[in-house]
């Protein structure tokens, strides 16, 4: 299924006289009936896609309630677009016994009430936004609406990363950035630009807040500071805030503690007072008995993200990373952090799979590269994290290491020693020190002379 569907929902509907759940296509403009299709992957192009942060669902349900005489004839459920078939099956099973506690919990989680839907009112009045100021960055109001970023802006959220173009005299600066809205003294709102930073700046104080080593580790690992701190936005005024890292731009983001509202439940699990208090202090809290979108109970850690402005699940990959580290130590793999993986090496375009293999610290074999003399050559390539570079090898570096041989990078970028470019030799080439060129099947005159000298000791 399309990768984009992971960021979208679809609307499932069940009629009272039909036990089958179907996906909504929309309202037929001719007969004013509800258009639906089976929740199968092959029908995904017909699904009515719902942006998780947009207002398309509200608009649809408002039209639905207005046009249908008996809206209660239908039951609506919202499901992830990339898991719609599986979710539909789980919901249909739950509908057979809807009063069972676990079934009711699953149905309530996905249920959408048409009559309870009203036209969404945003936190920021769009008429108070100075849209003209966006144009100096090459951003238009129409473009924001089409990309789904308008709703985020008007709800005090950041947009996704967007390409911007700023003109300075005859030069144009192009980059990617996120936008938010900043309230001005006159009550209007202007764009606030969040440019991408090379890395988080945790060494300098943030509005008077100095970070300990634990603070830095928390921000880099989970993206959240994990405690309440006091920021001095105005001289002499201390404001309790929670801090998180915008992982798209590497910018620190503050959220005032007084604005935070901790829910009584999270993903179907009831929170006790201690959990709510710890969550309000920015701590990471373990919650048991949550219900997944598949209707299965699970446990996990939850923490508030000041950048995203909501409570999120924190996945601790420490064990996985430790296992990965052990595997890399066993197989001789290197860490690739800090080493740039190019898309092209010496005239050869690397596939996405090859790039990912290098990023994972594993070797790749590349044919048809050009050396300094313009000759074709082949080599094994692997990341050398200690020296922050890519190393070239004549032979399989992992195989040689396992056999106890010394592995030396072919820093001169010479051609592969094998006739067949796989590290093999034959009787015609075994006495040659230098390799044959790619496509060469036998030694030339000079190579034959060296070979005979090596073999007989006679100089020709």
C-alpha positions, 0 to 999 in steps of 0.5 A: 500500500502507498507509503503516504497512507501512513499519515492518513485516516479513512472513514468506515461506515456500517448500515443498520441492515448490513453487518459489513463495514465499508470505506466511504468514497463520499456523497454521490452528488447525483442521487445524494447517496453514500458511496462506499467500497470494500476495505481492500488494498486494491480499492485504496485509490477510491478511499476518501483520505482524511488528513489527521490534522485537517478539517475534511472529516468535519466538512464531510460529516456536516454535509452528511448530517444536513443531506441525510434524513436519518443520520442514525441509520449509519455508524461511522468509524475512523481507521488508519488508511494503511491498516484499514482492512485489518481494522475493519475486521477487528471492528466487525468482530467487536460489533457482534458483541458490542457490550463486552468491555474490551469490544466497547473500548475498541469501538469507542476508540474508533467511533465517530459521531456525525451529530456531534461534529460541528464546523471546526473553529481554529485558535487563530482567526485567519483574518488576523494573519498577515499572509502577505509576509509569507510571500517574501519566503515564496509561500502563498496562502493557497499553497498552505491550504493545498498542502494541509499546513493551513490548519496546523498554523491556525492551531498554533502548530508548526507546518511541515518542512517546506521549501523557501526562497528568499531574494537578496538583491540579485541572489536567491537563497533556497532552503527548507524551513517550518513555519509557525505564527507569532502574535504581534502587539497589534493583535495580528499574526506574522510568520515565524521561520524555523530554519534547519540547524546543523545540530542542536545547540545544547552547550549555550544556555537557553533563556538562562537554562543551563543543561546538565549532561543528563539533560543533553542525553535526554534531549538527544535520546527522547527529544524531551528534557524530562523535567520542568525548568524556568526560562527567563523570556523577559528579564527578571521573570521566570516562566516554568516550561517544558522543553523538547527538541524539534527533530526536523530543525534541531531547534529547542521548543518551550511549552508553558507548564500552565498550558498543559492539561493532562487527560484522565485516560490515555489510549483507553488506560485510566491514569492515576493521580501520581501518573498525571502529576509526573506527566505534568512535570514532563517525566516519562511515565509507564502506562499499562493496559493501553489499547492499540489500533488493532484492539490489543492491550499493550504497555509503554512509556508516555511523555509530553512533547513540547514541540508536537504539543501532545503526549506521545509514546516513547519507544526505548530502542536501547535493547535493540541498539545494544543488540545491533552494537553486539552484532556489529562487533561480532561481524566487524561492522563500523558505526557510520555516524558522521560519515556522509554517504554519497549518491555517486562514487567515482562516476557510479550512481549508488542505489538506495539499497547500496546507500542504506547498506553503507549507512548500516556499517556493511560493505558493498561491491561497486563495479565500473568506477574510474580511477585517477587515470580514467581506468575502470575498476571495481572494489569493495567499499565500507565506512571507516568511522574512526577516520570519517571516510569510505575505505576501498578494498581489493578483497572482501574485508569481512571475509578476510577479517574472519580468516585472520588476514590483515585488511588493508584499504586500497587507498590508491583506488586501483583496479580489482585483481580478479579477471572476473571482478570477484577476487579470483585469479587463474593460471594466466595472471597468478604471477602478476602483481598489478591487476588486469583492467576490467574486460581484459582476459589475458596479460599484455606484452609488458605483463607477460614479460614480468610474468615470465621473469617471475617464473623463470628468472630470465630477463627478456 
